[in-house]
Each structure stands twice: as C-alpha cells, then as structure tokens.
Amino acid sequence: MKRTTSVIRRAVLAAAAVALAAGCTAQAADPGGGGAGASKPPKASATPSATASTAPGTAGTPTTPASSTPGTDGKPPSPSATTGTVGGLLKDGDENEQVRELQARLRQLGHFDRSPTGFYGTMTAASVKAFQKKQGLPGTGSVDLTTWERLLAASKKPTADELKPSTTNELDTPAAACMTGRVLCISKESRTLAWMIDGKVVSSMDVRFGSENTPTREGTFSVGWKARKWTSTIYHTPMPYAMFFSGGQAVHYSADFAARGYAGASHGCVNVRDRAKLSALFDQVKVGDKVVVHW
C-alpha cells in the first residue's frame, strides 16, 4: 500500500512541475500562423530553482572552437590551426565576437545592412556570398581562410561603435510612464527597447513582438521574476536572459530573431537579437523594475 501511494505521489509532483514551467518562442510572421500564447510562469516562491544557474543559456547554439576562429586582433589564424582554405572558420549557426567583427566589416563594404549581432544566420550567410561573388570566390556562404584574408584586406578594423551600435532602429519618443524610475521602455512603433533610469536612456536594442494572433500585451507592468537560463516547456526552445513581466510574456534573447530578423514573430514575448547587450541588461535589471510596452 505504501509503495502504491509513493508512486502516485511522484506522478502528481511530476505533473505539477510541468504545469508550472511556461514560456514563448518564435513563430512564422504570417498573421494566420496561430499558436497559443505562453501560459503563466511559476509563482515567485517557485523561482529560485529556475534562476539558480548563472551560466548564459547556450542550448542549441553551436559555437566555433577558439582555435578555428579569426583572432580578435583582426589577424586570421595560422594555416596550421585550420584545414587550409577549405575548412570553414565561421559558418551558419556560430555565435561569438568574431561573427560580430565579420558582420561589421561586411557592413563597411555595403554587404550587411544592419547592426552586428554576433549570430551567424541566413542574413549573414547571404552577405558572405555577396562578398565572395564580388571577390571571384566560390559562393559558399561560409568564411574560410581565403575569404577572411580578402575581407581583412578590403576593410578596416571596426570601431567599438561599429561593433556595438546603440540600435538598428531609431528610438521612439518615450511614453510618459517611462520618464521616471527604472524602466524597460518598449516601443512597438520603433520596435526598440530602451533601458531608462530617471528619464535618461542607458542602453537600447532592437526588439520583435508577437503576431496578430498572439500579440504582446501593452501597458505598464513590472518585472515579476528573472531566469538567466530558461527553456519553454510549451515549445521546448531556449529563452536565455528571460525577464517575465506579464504572465508568460517576457523579454528574452531569440536566436531566431538574430537569424531571420523580422521575418518571424514570437508568441507574445519581446524578442531581443543581440545576446551580448541583453546579457549586460539582464545584470542591471531588478525584480520590480517597471516595464512599459507602448505604441
């Protein structure tokens, strides 16, 4: 009898744990795509276990070993560190500071029309192909040693502002509710997030919202809880640096946004495509800070 009771109790606890975890993820930009929004997050008393990890969420995002990526000083690695001009140094799916430098250099040459994100997605691959075509190289979309050397010769070392500009989109006039205190001021009009303290913009970044069927809620909220590393149990996708402000809706990093831009949408969350900038913001924002979502 005790054994049967124990088994039933474990089953009930497991079901309860699944029901508590929530989140949202990316979906197609097609308004008819549908999809249920995020369900409610766990209560504040249940969050310590979800926020205990201090390591950035990198699940599902492959990175290139340091020995096979261009050096941050602008010099390519020695041939012995690669597979000659055939092996890829940087490729689709990579996410690191060398990708950010690649994007900044491509932007100097007119092949990349947005701010560097550090994520190597389809847009970056298309830009690399365009550069390779102009250079008379095979259009692989991946960066091999020859491509990198040609890029170094054709461009200059990016400045700090070129590597991490404030935002691609121009900031909107802040809503009145954003002008006092510590605020994540999020504009649907300009598709930007401005971190503001007492009316002054401390940092800003591009954001993406939910689709017509799963819209991001507007209004004045507050950060209810945070999770540096979180995975949606509804969609089973990573939501790094999540800051929940309205039920299951949160500001969080989106690899899909970094790769596809505004060709996609969330299920209600506020997506950020610059992981490094959001990581720094996550460390500054406190539970209880104001969140304003406005047009």
CORLINZI-V384497 format. One record per residue. N is the residue number from 1. RES is the residue in one small letter. SS is DSSP state (H for helix, E for strand, - for the rest). PHI is phi in radians with two decimals (* if undefined). PSI is psi in whole degrees, 0 to 359 (* if undefined). Layout:
# CORLINZI-V384497
N	RES	SS	PHI	PSI
N	RES	SS	PHI	PSI
This chain:
# CORLINZI-V384497
1	m	-	*	314
2	k	H	-1.07	320
3	r	H	-1.09	317
4	t	H	-1.11	317
5	t	H	-1.08	319
6	s	H	-1.11	317
7	v	H	-1.11	315
8	i	H	-1.09	319
9	r	H	-1.11	318
10	r	H	-1.11	321
11	a	H	-1.12	318
12	v	H	-1.13	317
13	l	H	-1.11	319
14	a	H	-1.12	318
15	a	H	-1.12	322
16	a	H	-1.17	321
17	a	H	-1.11	319
18	v	H	-1.13	319
19	a	H	-1.16	331
20	l	H	-1.27	322
21	a	-	-1.35	133
22	a	-	-2.51	175
23	g	-	2.87	177
24	c	-	-2.27	165
25	t	-	-2.54	183
26	a	E	-1.38	154
27	q	E	-2.52	172
28	a	E	-1.14	152
29	a	-	-1.27	345
30	d	-	-0.99	118
31	p	H	-0.98	335
32	g	H	-1.49	6
33	g	H	-1.13	332
34	g	-	1.19	203
35	g	-	1.89	134
36	a	-	-1.27	145
37	g	-	-1.28	178
38	a	-	-1.25	143
39	s	-	-1.49	180
40	k	-	-1.19	144
41	p	-	-1.36	169
42	p	-	-1.13	157
43	k	-	-1.17	163
44	a	H	-0.95	324
45	s	H	-1.22	345
46	a	H	-1.78	4
47	t	-	-1.51	338
48	p	H	-0.90	320
49	s	H	-1.20	333
50	a	H	-1.42	338
51	t	H	-1.91	5
52	a	-	-1.14	326
53	s	-	-1.23	136
54	t	-	-1.84	0
55	a	-	-1.47	136
56	p	-	-1.02	147
57	g	-	-1.32	113
58	t	-	-2.12	13
59	a	-	-1.04	133
60	g	-	1.42	3
61	t	-	-2.03	99
62	p	-	-1.20	147
63	t	-	-2.15	158
64	t	-	-1.59	131
65	p	-	-0.95	146
66	a	H	-1.01	327
67	s	H	-1.25	348
68	s	H	-2.04	19
69	t	-	-2.10	155
70	p	-	-1.05	147
71	g	-	-1.28	152
72	t	-	-1.24	350
73	d	-	-1.45	5
74	g	-	1.60	356
75	k	-	-1.68	139
76	p	-	-1.27	158
77	p	-	-1.19	160
78	s	-	-1.20	153
79	p	H	-0.94	330
80	s	H	-1.18	341
81	a	H	-1.57	357
82	t	-	-2.28	187
83	t	-	-1.83	47
84	g	-	1.30	216
85	t	-	-1.63	8
86	v	-	-1.76	315
87	g	-	-1.17	141
88	g	E	-1.38	135
89	l	E	-1.54	317
90	l	E	-2.35	141
91	k	-	-2.67	172
92	d	-	-0.94	128
93	g	-	1.80	342
94	d	-	-1.24	151
95	e	E	-2.58	107
96	n	-	-2.91	180
97	e	H	-1.25	336
98	q	H	-1.19	325
99	v	H	-1.13	320
100	r	H	-1.05	317
101	e	H	-1.13	318
102	l	H	-0.98	312
103	q	H	-1.12	320
104	a	H	-1.13	319
105	r	H	-1.19	320
106	l	H	-1.13	325
107	r	H	-1.17	323
108	q	H	-1.00	326
109	l	-	-1.63	4
110	g	-	1.42	17
111	h	-	-1.77	351
112	f	-	-2.37	116
113	d	-	-1.82	34
114	r	-	-2.59	173
115	s	-	-1.26	144
116	p	-	-1.05	139
117	t	-	-2.01	342
118	g	-	1.48	0
119	f	E	-1.93	128
120	y	-	-1.60	96
121	g	-	-2.03	200
122	t	H	-1.13	325
123	m	H	-1.17	319
124	t	H	-1.17	319
125	a	H	-1.07	319
126	a	H	-1.14	322
127	s	H	-1.17	320
128	v	H	-1.11	318
129	k	H	-1.04	318
130	a	H	-1.08	318
131	f	H	-1.14	316
132	q	H	-1.07	319
133	k	H	-1.08	317
134	k	H	-1.14	329
135	q	-	-1.54	359
136	g	-	1.28	27
137	l	-	-1.82	160
138	p	-	-1.01	131
139	g	-	-1.44	74
140	t	-	-1.46	334
141	g	-	1.45	355
142	s	-	-1.94	155
143	v	E	-1.70	110
144	d	E	-1.72	183
145	l	H	-1.07	318
146	t	H	-1.12	316
147	t	H	-1.07	316
148	w	H	-1.12	317
149	e	H	-1.11	320
150	r	H	-1.12	320
151	l	H	-1.16	320
152	l	H	-1.08	320
153	a	H	-1.22	330
154	a	H	-1.60	349
155	s	-	-2.29	175
156	k	-	-1.97	165
157	k	-	-1.09	125
158	p	-	-1.12	145
159	t	-	-1.39	170
160	a	H	-1.07	322
161	d	H	-1.22	327
162	e	H	-1.22	325
163	l	H	-1.29	320
164	k	-	-2.40	69
165	p	-	-1.15	160
166	s	-	-1.02	315
167	t	-	-2.95	156
168	t	-	-1.31	316
169	n	-	-1.53	145
170	e	-	-1.28	135
171	l	-	-1.12	141
172	d	-	-1.45	163
173	t	-	-1.12	126
174	p	-	-1.07	146
175	a	-	-1.18	157
176	a	H	-1.00	326
177	a	H	-1.20	347
178	c	H	-1.52	353
179	m	-	-1.52	357
180	t	-	-2.31	144
181	g	-	1.34	198
182	r	E	-1.72	118
183	v	E	-2.42	135
184	l	E	-1.58	101
185	c	E	-1.68	109
186	i	E	-2.00	119
187	s	E	-1.84	123
188	k	-	-1.32	335
189	e	-	-1.17	311
190	s	-	-1.68	353
191	r	-	1.01	51
192	t	E	-2.36	157
193	l	E	-2.10	126
194	a	E	-2.03	124
195	w	E	-1.53	114
196	m	E	-2.12	142
197	i	E	-2.25	117
198	d	-	0.92	44
199	g	-	1.50	357
200	k	E	-1.90	137
201	v	E	-1.38	120
202	v	E	-1.57	317
203	s	E	-2.72	163
204	s	E	-2.61	160
205	m	E	-2.81	158
206	d	E	-1.29	148
207	v	E	-2.41	163
208	r	E	-2.33	150
209	f	-	-2.07	185
210	g	E	-1.30	168
211	s	-	-1.40	181
212	e	-	-1.07	324
213	n	-	-1.43	338
214	t	-	-2.30	67
215	p	-	-1.24	153
216	t	-	-1.34	129
217	r	-	-1.20	144
218	e	-	-1.79	152
219	g	E	2.43	191
220	t	E	-1.89	124
221	f	E	-2.28	192
222	s	E	-2.53	156
223	v	-	-1.22	114
224	g	-	-1.48	322
225	w	E	-2.86	162
226	k	E	-2.26	152
227	a	E	-2.55	114
228	r	-	-1.10	324
229	k	-	-2.29	112
230	w	-	-2.47	144
231	t	E	-2.20	130
232	s	-	-1.14	127
233	t	-	-1.51	355
234	i	-	-1.49	314
235	y	-	-1.91	353
236	h	-	1.06	40
237	t	-	-2.16	149
238	p	E	-1.17	144
239	m	-	-2.30	67
240	p	-	-1.09	149
241	y	-	0.99	45
242	a	E	-1.36	131
243	m	E	-2.20	101
244	f	E	-1.40	133
245	f	E	-2.26	342
246	s	E	-2.64	96
247	g	-	1.06	236
248	g	-	-1.58	4
249	q	E	-1.49	134
250	a	E	-2.53	157
251	v	E	-1.47	127
252	h	E	-2.75	162
253	y	E	-1.26	142
254	s	-	-2.28	114
255	a	H	-1.13	329
256	d	H	-1.15	319
257	f	H	-1.13	319
258	a	H	-1.10	325
259	a	H	-1.49	318
260	r	H	-1.92	353
261	g	H	1.11	220
262	y	H	-1.47	14
263	a	H	-1.32	349
264	g	E	-2.15	185
265	a	E	-2.69	165
266	s	E	-1.64	182
267	h	-	-1.73	30
268	g	-	2.19	340
269	c	-	-1.29	165
270	v	E	-1.70	107
271	n	E	-1.47	139
272	v	E	-2.07	138
273	r	-	-1.81	354
274	d	-	-1.84	100
275	r	H	-1.09	316
276	a	H	-1.09	316
277	k	H	-1.21	323
278	l	H	-1.22	326
279	s	H	-1.05	316
280	a	H	-1.15	320
281	l	H	-1.14	319
282	f	H	-0.98	321
283	d	H	-1.23	337
284	q	H	-1.58	325
285	v	-	-1.28	138
286	k	-	-1.97	152
287	v	-	-1.03	131
288	g	-	1.82	342
289	d	-	-1.11	149
290	k	E	-1.29	146
291	v	E	-2.24	123
292	v	E	-2.09	120
293	v	E	-1.94	119
294	h	E	-2.52	168
295	w	-	-1.67	*
